[in-house]
Amino acid sequence: MPGEWHAGLNKPSFNPPAWLFGPVWTVLYVLIAVAGWRTFERDRRGWPMRLWWAQLALNFLWSPVFFAAHRIGLALVVILLMLAAILGFIVTAWRQDRVAAWLFALVCRLGGFCPVLNGSIWMLN
């Protein structure tokens, strides 16, 4: 849980309500899982799968960096690297599996807001 530290941060006016994060991240993780499964079934060692694992690792790394270590700037770097891995996945998966690429395009669209929010919180604090 975000806790008191997060509650005390200055946040931008476009910060979504806390209740929205759970449903949005549930949808994102379903899209990520389906794209990963499709990619794994097609080519377990190719670049799309490597980038899929990279974005997943960065995704899981972000929360402890932001919420536990309170390193907002470093969390921004992590999330930008994650976004780069997502974009790389889309590009490399496009020829092999357009459905997986489109699923990640949705992930990029929905998750693309997160670096903006993270960066704004970093600037305000």
Protein Blocks (a to p, Z undefined) as FASTA:
>chain_A
ZZjmlmmpccdfklccfklmmmmmmmmmmmmmmmmmmmmmmommbmklmmmmmmmmmmmm
mmmmmmmnopaklmmmmmmmmmmmmmmmmmmmmmmommlmmmmmmmmmmmmmmmmmmmmm
mmmZZ
